[in-house]
Structure formats: C-alpha cells, structure tokens
Amino acid sequence: MDTVGRFLRQQRLARGMSLEEVARTTRVPISSVERIEADQFDELPGEVFVRGFLKSYARAVGVPADDVLARYTASRRVAWVTPLPLSSPTKPPRGRRFGIALALVLLLILFTLALSIVLKPRSDDMPQELSSLTLSGGQTRC
C-alpha cells in the first residue's frame, strides 16, 4: 500500500497536473504540497491544517477525501499519552497554622497594650482649668 503522499502524487501525475496547479487550486502553499507528497506531515502547521490540506488536495485530483483521510490516519502512529495525576492542593501543616494564629494573637495583645499606654491619661497632662478645681484632699470644688 502506497503512503498518502505517494498516492496523491500518483493521482496528480495521472491527471497531468503540476505542483503549481495543485497549489493554486487548493490555495495551499507549494512548500506544503511538496511536504505532503514527501510524507513530511510533522513539518506542516498542525493536525487540523494537515487534514484540511489533504481534503483540498484530494478534491483537486478527483479522489474521495474520505479515502485519503483514512490512509493518512492509518499511516500515523498513535501516541498514547498517559495523563499525570492531578495533585490536590496542599494544606499547610497543622503546626504552621497554629503558629500563625499564635503570632496574630500576640500581635493583637501587644497592639492593645501599646494603645492603652499611649491613650492613658496622666495627671500632669491635665489642663489648668481642671487642675485648679482639685483640692488638696482629693475633693473637688463645686
């Protein structure tokens, strides 16, 4: 059984067509037509394009496109790809979460302590008007 490229080349020559005619009819670049005839499918853009080129070429030389695609599919090696197992998102270790929570609690305590020190009223910070109202015995005048 001939390869796809050899088969299409024989059909083209049997109809007396040149490479340029096939390229013009199919609107496939002449370099791609040459690669098809040489069975260099890996050098063509992609699988979808290769199948489209083969269909166009088959119609141009008057061969059923399904036959050409069947030959092409049979000639290609099937590559089995083993999918990699999906990794589950990893959780941080329990000890690490505990450490982060402890650090946040300590920061909250320190922040509260610092805020209470800053906002604590002092006797020497009292305005003059209020300090004159205070008696020596701790009683206030009314």
N, C-alpha and C positions, 0 to 999 in steps of 0.2 A: 504494500500500500504506500503510495506517494505521500510525502508530507504536504501540509496545506500550501506552503509556498510553491513547491514544485508543481502541485496540481493546478494552482491558479496561473502559474507561468505557462504551463502547457495549454491551458484554455485560452490565455491571451494570445499565444503564438498561433494556435489553431484558427483564431479569428483574424489574424493578421494585424493585431493592434500593437502599437509601440508603448513603451513605458510612459511617454509624454501624453499619449491619448488617454491612457487609463487614469493618469494623474489629473488631467483636465476634466474628464468625465466624472470622476469620483470626488473631485476637489480635495484630494489627499495629496500632500507634498510628495514630490517624486522620490525624495530620500526615504520616506516612509513606505512607498510602494516597493522600492528596492529591498528594504529590510523585510517586508512581508514575504517577498519571493525568496529571500535568503533564510527564512525562518528565524530571524533575529527579533523575536517578539519582545524580549526583555529590554531592547533598546528603544522601543516605542513608548509613547507617553504614559499609558495606563491601560488596565484591562478593559475598561469601558470603551476607551478610544480604539483599542485593537479590535474589539468585536464590531464596532461601528465601521471601521476601515474595511474589515473583512466582508461585511454585508454589502457595502458600497462596491467593493471590488467584484464580488460575486455577481451583483446585478449588472455591472458594466460588461462582464464577459458572458453573461447569459446563463449562469449556473444558479440553481436554487441556493439561497443564502443559508437555509437550514442545514443543507448538506455540508457546506463549508464550515459552519459553526460547529457541527457535530465532529468533523475531522479535527478542527482546532482543539476542541475540548478533549477529545480522545488523545491527542498528541501531548497535551500539557500534563506535567506531573502534578499530582495533588500533594500539596504541602499540608501536613497536619500540624496545626498549631495547638499546643497544649496551653490552655489559659492558666495564668498564675492565680493562685488562691488570693482572694481578697483579704487584705489584712483588716482586722477590726480596729477601730480607733482605740488607742491605748489610753487607759486611765492612769492618772498619776498615782503612785503608790499611796496607800493609806497614811503612812507615816509622814509623807511630804505634805499631804493635805492638812494633817493635824498641825504640823509645824507652821504652815502658812496661817492657819486660824489662830494659833497661839501668838504669832507675831502681830497679827492685826489687833487682838485683844490688848496686848502690851502697849501697842502704839496708842490705842484709844485711852488707856489708863494714863499714860504719860501726857497725852494731849489735854485730858481733863485736869490733871494736876497742874500743868503749866498755865492753863486758863484760869484756874482758881487762884493761883499766885498772882497773876497779872491783874485780875479784877478784884482782889481783896482790898476792902477799904482800910486805910491807915489813919491813925489819929492825927498825925502831922500833916496829912493831906486834906484835912477838914477846912472848909472855908472859914474866914474870920468871923462872919456873921453867926455861924453856928457854934463856933468855939467860945464866943462871949456869952452865949446862953447857958453854958455848962457851969455849975457851981463847983466849988472845991470839994464838996462832999459827995459828988456824983449826982446831985439833984439838979434838975433843970428849972429855970425860972419860967413862969408863965405870965 
